[in-house]
Each structure stands twice: as C-alpha cells, then as structure tokens.
Amino acid sequence: MAVRAVRGAVQLERDEAGHMEERVGALLTAVLERNGLHTDDLISIWFTATPDLHCDFPAAAARKLGIVDVPLICAQELDIEGAMPRVVRLLAHIESDRPRSDIAHVYLGAAAALRKDIAQ
C-alpha cells in the first residue's frame, strides 16, 4: 500500500460555523467517495483557511463526520492580495493502491477555478 496525497478546496458563502461544517463536510465526503476511501485509509489531514474565516476550525467538521482517530491540523492560508476569499483547502495523506495519476483531487463550486489543471 502506497502513501498518496489528495488535494481539495471549497469556498464558503459566509463565515458561519454551521455553514463551514456543511461545506467542509461535503468536501471531505467527496474526497473519500471519489477516491474509494474509508476513514481507515486516512493518515492525516492538513487544513488551511483564508484569513477572512474566523467562525470555526475546519477540522471540527471532520470530527463531526466521525474522523476522530486521524491527526488533523489547521493553519491560516497566506493573505495574498486578490486571492479568492473564504476558502478552506485540504491536503490529505492516504494509504491507497491507486497510482498517483488516478487520485481524484476535489475542488467544489467556485474553488474549482483554483486548480483547473487537477480539479475533477
């Protein structure tokens, strides 16, 4: 079993905890489903949020989905002028037999514009 990395992002419409839980939960669910993963396949997840998000930790949404024994960390994204606002990104390390080229990176909604080269 190889260690692989999966990228993803989602843009929030507003800075509210319930909305973050919903959108980050949708992102995590899509990453798992599109890659045929179960929570046991997760090694760790790194979340970043743009500086305009203050309502909650993105990792809290993962915990509410039942991802409770996987190391999670949150950090603030760089504050770059002109960058897309209200974005949560993730980098998940996984165990998978899939070749690197078959990993599905997930960019939901408007966040698909961030990485048109790998968004699926």
Buried (B, 14 or more C-beta within 10 A) or exposed (E): EEEBBBBBBBBBEEBEEEBBBBBBBBBBEBBBEBBEBEBEBBEEBBBBBBEEBEBBBBBBBBEEBEBEEBEBEBEEBEEEEEEBEBBBBBBBBBEBEBEEEEBBBBBBBBBBEBBEEEBE
